[in-house]
Amino acid sequence: MATTDAPQPEATAQPESAASASSVRPLTVGILGAGRVGTAVGRQAVRAGHTVKIATGRPAEDIKLLTEVIVPGAEAVNKEDLQGADLIITAVPLHKYRSIDTSVLQGHIVVDTMNYWAPVDGLMEEFEGDRSTSEVIAEFFGDVKLVKTLNHIGYGDLEVDSHPPGDPNRRALAVASDHDDAKALVMQFIDSLGYDPVDAGPLSAGRAFENGTEIFNGRHTAEQMRQLLQEHPVKETASSR
Ligand SMILES: NC(=O)c1ccc[n+]([C@@H]2O[C@H](COP(=O)([O-])OP(=O)(O)OC[C@H]3O[C@@H](n4cnc5c(N)ncnc54)[C@H](OP(=O)(O)O)[C@@H]3O)[C@@H](O)[C@H]2O)c1
């Protein structure tokens, strides 16, 4: 991702313990998508002490070796086996969202990491309007508590930008949701990965950190993130009422 002129925390390689310095209780984390983002989040989550299960649309056997090699400590599972996880992270290319088996997600806290970028995803009318992409996704997923975060950090940065709590260079990640309980749990999870979670407000506020925004394009401390979120006007929409 590109950098901005804003002062940014320094990106430095961190010791293995950076993602485990938090006191967050160990969670069972399901990840749907075993590509760049799914595996990077999985590695950080394993480091933080969480139980990690990874699935795609294919049988578990198809990603078993990849999981063993790239996300040691995580378990490759069938998508149905993600059910019961404390949270399920969706890391699938947005243009494939309609192929996601939403029955697996029902009743769960679901983290949406997906971004819309027309040159890659193709023109998708539903994402061309004023709404956050995650508001569209929340409607499609149905009975889930959707939380938007982790979309505005490059998969390759997740490991190296991780810092223990209190480190002045700790990077912030914004978290938006219409469900306060789900947002609180996901904020704890973000903290455990080595980042300062910043409450961005309702899901509609997720527009402030989508593709093309200053937040999306840079690294920010919590203070900088709060300032940027304040500067971004958030219109009330159906999903934020
Ligand atoms: N790249 C980044 O740095 C970055 C950062 C933040 C957010 N994001 C967003 O994260 C999302 C994933 O990006 P990525 O770069 O990780 O993609 P990717 O490397 O192409 O991986 C996508 C994964 O999703 C799986 N998948 C596809 N359709 C599926 C379905 N219907 N059900 C379950 N799994 C399915 C794929 O499995 P198969 O191989 O079986 O198809 C693959 O494992 C995108 O929306 C992107 O915008 C990317």
The ligand as a Tripos MOL2 file, in Angstrom:
@<TRIPOS>MOLECULE
LIG
   48    52     1     0     0
SMALL
NO_CHARGES

@<TRIPOS>ATOM
      1 N1         -3.6790   -8.3420   -0.3300 N.am      1 LIG1
      2 C1         -3.7040   -7.5440    0.7530 C.2       1 LIG1
      3 O1         -2.6690   -7.0540    1.2540 O.2       1 LIG1
      4 C2         -5.0260   -7.2510    1.3990 C.ar      1 LIG1
      5 C3         -5.0460   -6.5740    2.5970 C.ar      1 LIG1
      6 C4         -6.2570   -6.3760    3.2620 C.ar      1 LIG1
      7 C5         -7.4240   -6.8860    2.6970 C.ar      1 LIG1
      8 N2         -7.3890   -7.5270    1.4960 N.ar      1 LIG1
      9 C6         -8.6420   -8.1020    0.9800 C.3       1 LIG1
     10 O2         -8.6820   -9.4610    1.4490 O.3       1 LIG1
     11 C7         -9.4120  -10.2720    0.5270 C.3       1 LIG1
     12 C8         -8.5820  -11.4970    0.2080 C.3       1 LIG1
     13 O3         -7.4030  -11.0800   -0.4720 O.3       1 LIG1
     14 P1         -6.1850  -12.0800   -0.7060 P.3       1 LIG1
     15 O4         -5.1250  -11.2500   -1.2970 O.co2     1 LIG1
     16 O5         -5.9250  -12.8640    0.5150 O.co2     1 LIG1
     17 O6         -6.8120  -13.0760   -1.8030 O.3       1 LIG1
     18 P2         -6.1710  -14.4110   -2.3740 P.3       1 LIG1
     19 O7         -4.7220  -14.4940   -2.0390 O.co2     1 LIG1
     20 O8         -6.5950  -14.5090   -3.8140 O.co2     1 LIG1
     21 O9         -6.8950  -15.5970   -1.5490 O.3       1 LIG1
     22 C9         -8.2640  -15.7780   -1.6140 C.3       1 LIG1
     23 C10        -8.6570  -17.0290   -0.8560 C.3       1 LIG1
     24 O10       -10.0940  -17.0790   -0.8220 O.3       1 LIG1
     25 C11       -10.4960  -18.4140   -1.1300 C.3       1 LIG1
     26 N3        -11.8440  -18.4000   -1.6740 N.ar      1 LIG1
     27 C12       -12.2780  -17.9620   -2.8680 C.ar      1 LIG1
     28 N4        -13.6180  -18.0990   -2.9640 N.ar      1 LIG1
     29 C13       -14.0180  -18.6560   -1.7950 C.ar      1 LIG1
     30 C14       -15.2810  -19.0350   -1.2920 C.ar      1 LIG1
     31 N5        -16.4020  -18.8830   -1.9920 N.pl3     1 LIG1
     32 N6        -15.3370  -19.5850   -0.0530 N.ar      1 LIG1
     33 C15       -14.2170  -19.7510    0.6880 C.ar      1 LIG1
     34 N7        -12.9860  -19.3800    0.2650 N.ar      1 LIG1
     35 C16       -12.9020  -18.8460   -0.9730 C.ar      1 LIG1
     36 C17        -9.4640  -18.8820   -2.1260 C.3       1 LIG1
     37 O11        -9.5040  -20.2790   -2.2050 O.3       1 LIG1
     38 P3         -9.3030  -21.0140   -3.6350 P.3       1 LIG1
     39 O12        -7.8400  -20.9320   -3.9140 O.co2     1 LIG1
     40 O13        -9.8000  -22.3620   -3.3960 O.co2     1 LIG1
     41 O14       -10.1250  -20.2200   -4.6380 O.co2     1 LIG1
     42 C18        -8.1980  -18.3500   -1.4910 C.3       1 LIG1
     43 O15        -7.7390  -19.2150   -0.4890 O.3       1 LIG1
     44 C19        -9.7140   -9.3990   -0.6860 C.3       1 LIG1
     45 O16       -11.0390   -8.9720   -0.6310 O.3       1 LIG1
     46 C20        -8.7620   -8.2180   -0.5260 C.3       1 LIG1
     47 O17        -9.2980   -7.0200   -1.0410 O.3       1 LIG1
     48 C21        -6.2130   -7.7410    0.8410 C.ar      1 LIG1
@<TRIPOS>BOND
     1     1     2 1
     2     2     3 2
     3     2     4 1
     4     4     5 ar
     5     4    48 ar
     6     5     6 ar
     7     6     7 ar
     8     7     8 ar
     9     8     9 1
    10     8    48 ar
    11     9    10 1
    12     9    46 1
    13    10    11 1
    14    11    12 1
    15    11    44 1
    16    12    13 1
    17    13    14 1
    18    14    15 2
    19    14    16 1
    20    14    17 1
    21    17    18 1
    22    18    19 2
    23    18    20 1
    24    18    21 1
    25    21    22 1
    26    22    23 1
    27    23    24 1
    28    23    42 1
    29    24    25 1
    30    25    26 1
    31    25    36 1
    32    26    27 ar
    33    26    35 ar
    34    27    28 ar
    35    28    29 ar
    36    29    30 ar
    37    29    35 ar
    38    30    31 1
    39    30    32 ar
    40    32    33 ar
    41    33    34 ar
    42    34    35 ar
    43    36    37 1
    44    36    42 1
    45    37    38 1
    46    38    39 2
    47    38    40 1
    48    38    41 1
    49    42    43 1
    50    44    45 1
    51    44    46 1
    52    46    47 1
@<TRIPOS>SUBSTRUCTURE
     1 LIG1         1 GROUP 0 **** ****
